[in-house]
């Protein structure tokens, strides 16, 4: 399932996985992390649940000439590994894929797994409430409960994230394997979701401090991947007007 071009001791690393969900917010957020931290591609995944995708290089710093469905990137300095997914999973094969993925995280001794996701804006039924929630298992709360209280984040009610893709299923698979795991998601509407992705990275940085800091301690501004220039296709030709 995994083909690594570089073997690393992942013990103590954080693994971030985007769930293909409303507005593709989680995938966009991972794009921002990869580009901002100039993360190195170290492998790819193959599995029957993955729909084949091939395209040009997604990041200016990535020397590979093609992009595929599922790729692993690393920042050794930050002890961070991210999985970028560019297609939804085949439903009937999803469970086996998530079992393999959580098994990989356990066997490689990742310290924590953070799953990014999003949910339909109309599912946020609390008027005036912050537009994001989290789910954390007991293993994660053992070391992060105080930080979560300091941030004053609100835990999601129940274990259902409408429009959140496989986020809860992977969270459950990680919990069954005693992996410290968190789901972080925001409520969004379909459209241009780049701002939602920036917000999701900002929230994650508040918890984990993944972004480098300026001299005054403020996180650096996230870098926009070159692939985002083509996110909505070419501009409409002038002669249509």
C-alpha positions in Angstrom: 0.0 0.0 0.0 2.9 2.4 0.8 5.9 3.0 -1.4 8.4 5.2 0.4 11.4 6.7 -1.4 12.9 7.7 2.0 12.9 5.7 5.2 12.6 7.8 8.3 12.1 7.0 12.0 8.5 8.2 12.3 8.3 7.6 16.0 7.2 10.9 17.7 6.0 12.4 14.4 2.6 13.9 13.8 0.5 12.5 10.9 -2.1 14.8 9.3 -4.7 13.2 7.0 -7.3 15.2 5.0 -10.8 13.7 4.6 -12.3 14.5 1.2 -15.3 16.6 2.4 -17.4 19.6 1.8 -15.6 22.2 -0.4 -12.4 20.1 -0.3 -11.3 22.3 2.6 -9.1 19.7 4.2 -7.2 19.0 1.0 -6.7 22.7 0.4 -5.4 23.1 4.0 -2.9 20.4 3.4 -1.8 22.1 0.2 -1.1 25.2 2.2 1.0 23.2 4.7 3.0 21.5 2.1 3.8 24.7 0.2 4.5 26.9 3.3 6.8 24.4 4.9 8.3 23.3 1.6 7.7 19.7 2.6 9.5 16.9 0.7 7.6 14.2 -1.1 8.7 10.8 0.3 6.3 8.3 -1.0 2.9 7.4 -2.5 0.1 5.1 -1.8 -1.8 2.6 -3.9 -4.9 0.7 -3.0 -8.1 -0.4 -4.8 -10.0 2.3 -2.9 -8.0 5.1 -4.5 -9.4 6.5 -7.8 -6.4 7.0 -10.1 -5.5 10.6 -10.7 -2.5 12.0 -12.6 -1.6 15.6 -13.1 1.3 18.1 -13.3 3.4 19.1 -10.3 1.2 20.8 -7.7 3.9 22.8 -5.8 6.7 25.1 -7.0 9.3 23.5 -4.8 8.4 19.9 -5.8 10.7 18.7 -8.5 8.6 15.7 -9.5 6.9 16.2 -12.8 3.6 14.5 -12.0 1.1 14.4 -9.2 -0.9 11.3 -8.2 -3.9 10.4 -6.1 -2.2 9.9 -2.7 1.2 11.1 -1.7 3.2 11.5 1.5 5.2 14.6 2.4 7.5 15.2 5.3 9.0 18.1 7.2 11.8 16.5 9.3 12.4 19.8 11.1 8.8 19.9 12.3 8.5 16.1 12.8 5.5 16.3 10.6 4.1 13.9 7.9 1.1 14.7 5.8 -0.9 12.6 3.4 -2.4 14.5 0.4 -5.5 12.9 -1.2 -6.8 14.2 -4.5 -9.8 12.0 -5.0 -12.6 10.4 -2.8 -12.4 6.8 -1.8 -14.4 4.0 -3.4 -17.1 3.5 -0.8 -17.1 -0.3 -0.7 -13.3 -0.4 -0.2 -13.0 2.4 2.2 -13.0 0.3 5.4 -10.0 -1.7 4.3 -8.1 1.4 3.2 -8.7 3.1 6.5 -7.7 0.0 8.4 -4.4 -0.1 6.4 -3.8 3.6 6.9 -4.3 3.5 10.7 -2.2 0.3 10.9 0.6 2.1 9.1 0.4 5.0 11.7 0.5 2.5 14.6 3.3 0.4 13.2 5.4 3.5 12.4 4.7 4.8 15.9 3.4 8.2 15.0 2.7 10.1 18.2 -0.6 11.6 17.0 -3.0 11.5 14.0 -4.9 14.6 13.2 -7.7 14.3 10.6 -8.9 17.5 8.9 -12.4 17.8 7.6 -15.4 20.1 7.0 -19.1 20.0 7.4 -22.1 21.7 5.8 -22.6 25.2 7.2 -26.3 24.6 7.8 -25.4 21.8 10.3 -24.1 24.4 12.7 -27.3 24.9 14.7 -25.9 27.1 17.4 -26.5 30.7 16.5 -23.4 32.9 17.0 -21.2 29.8 17.8 -17.7 29.5 16.3 -17.8 27.8 12.9 -15.6 24.8 13.9 -15.5 21.8 16.2 -13.3 18.9 17.2 -13.5 15.3 18.2 -10.7 13.9 20.4 -10.2 10.4 21.7 -9.0 9.6 25.2 -5.5 8.9 24.1 -5.3 12.4 22.6 -6.9 14.1 25.6 -4.3 12.5 27.9 -1.7 15.0 26.7 -3.8 17.7 25.0 -6.8 18.3 27.3 -5.4 21.4 29.0 -4.4 23.0 25.7 -7.9 22.4 24.3 -9.4 24.0 27.4 -7.1 27.0 27.0 -8.2 27.4 23.4 -11.8 27.2 24.5 -12.7 25.0 21.5 -16.1 23.3 21.5 -16.3 19.5 21.1 -18.7 18.2 18.5 -21.9 16.6 19.8 -22.1 13.0 18.7 -19.8 11.2 16.3 -21.4 12.3 13.0 -19.9 15.0 10.7 -22.4 15.6 7.9 -20.4 16.1 4.7 -17.2 15.2 6.5 -16.2 12.2 4.4 -14.3 9.4 6.1 -13.1 11.5 9.0 -15.0 9.8 11.8 -14.4 6.3 10.4 -10.6 6.9 10.4 -10.8 8.4 13.9 -12.6 5.3 15.1 -10.0 3.1 13.4 -7.2 5.0 15.1 -9.0 4.8 18.4 -9.3 1.0 18.1 -5.5 0.8 17.7 -4.9 3.1 20.7 -3.6 5.9 18.5 -4.0 9.4 19.9 -6.3 11.0 17.3 -8.1 14.3 16.7 -10.6 15.4 14.1 -10.7 19.1 13.5 -13.3 20.5 11.1 -15.1 23.7 10.2 -18.6 24.5 8.9 -18.5 25.7 5.3 -20.5 26.3 2.2 -19.5 25.1 -1.3 -17.8 27.7 -3.4 -14.4 29.3 -3.1 -13.2 27.6 0.0 -9.6 28.9 0.1 -10.4 31.2 3.1 -11.8 28.2 5.0 -8.6 26.3 4.3 -6.5 29.2 5.7 -8.8 29.2 8.8 -8.4 25.5 9.3 -4.5 25.8 9.2 -4.7 28.7 11.6 -6.7 26.6 14.0 -4.4 23.7 13.8 -1.4 26.0 14.3 -3.0 27.3 17.5 -2.9 23.8 18.8 0.3 22.4 17.4 2.4 25.5 16.3 3.4 24.0 13.0 4.1 27.3 11.2 7.4 29.2 11.7 7.2 32.4 13.6 8.2 36.0 12.8 10.5 37.9 15.2 7.4 39.1 17.1 6.1 35.5 17.5 3.3 35.9 14.9 3.0 32.9 12.5 4.3 33.5 9.0 1.8 34.0 6.2 0.9 30.8 4.5 2.2 30.4 0.9 -0.3 29.7 -1.9 0.6 26.7 -4.1 1.1 27.3 -7.8 -1.6 24.8 -8.7 -4.2 27.1 -7.1 -3.9 29.4 -10.1 -5.9 26.9 -12.1 -8.4 26.0 -9.5 -11.4 27.4 -11.3 -10.1 27.1 -14.9 -9.3 30.0 -17.3 -11.1 33.3 -17.2 -14.1 33.6 -19.5 -13.0 34.8 -23.0 -13.7 38.5 -23.6 -15.7 37.9 -26.8 -18.5 36.3 -24.9 -19.5 39.7 -23.6 
